[in-house]
Amino acid sequence: MVYEVGDIVKLKKQHPCKSFEWEILRVGADFRLKCMGCGHQIMISRKLVEKNTKSLKKPDGEIQTR
């Protein structure tokens, strides 16, 4: 999968606010993600994001699944 800033990634585990979706704010060796439920931001390694991704939603509406 190709990750880009502005994409919405759905992860396998949910955030404590019960949201599974995160917006990608920064891409590189580490990702900066913003929770779509509560707005909390985290830095997480690329390896963990790639391992835990269920689906990827592009801004144009296209959905890619694993």
N, C-alpha and C positions, 0 to 999 in steps of 0.2 A: 504494500500500500504506500501511496505517496501522501505524506502529511504536509499541509500548508497552513499558514496563519489564516485564521477565520473559519477553519473547518470545525465541525462538531464531532467529537469522538465519544462513542458509547463504550464504557468500560464494563468489565465483568462484575466488579464489586461496587456497591453503592456507597455514596458519601453519607455521613450521619444525617444529613438533611433529607435523605431518601432519594436523591437524584443520581442517575447513572450517567448523565450527559455532561461533557466538559468542552469548553471552547478553547481552541489552541491560540495562545497569544504570542508564543515564541517557539521557534523550531531550531534544533541544533543537536549537540550531544545530549543536552537536557532540554526538556520541554517546560514551558510555563503554561499551566492550564487554569482556567477559571470555571468554577462550578456554575452550571446553568440554574441551579436551584437557589443557592444562597449568595453567590458571588465570591466565595472564598477562593484565593489564588494559591497554587502550589507550584513548586519546581520538582520535576520527577525525571528520572533518566529515560532516555530513548528506549533502552532495552525493556524497561518495565511497561512503558506505554505500548510498544509493539506486542509484547507478550499478553497483555490484558485487554487488548482492543477487541470488542465484539463487532462493531460496525463504525463506519466513517461516513458522515454526511457532509457533502460539499455545499458551499453557498448557493450554487445553482440548482439545488434540490436532488442531485444525484446521490444515491446511497450505495456504498461499497460494503459488502460483508466479508467476513473471513471465511 
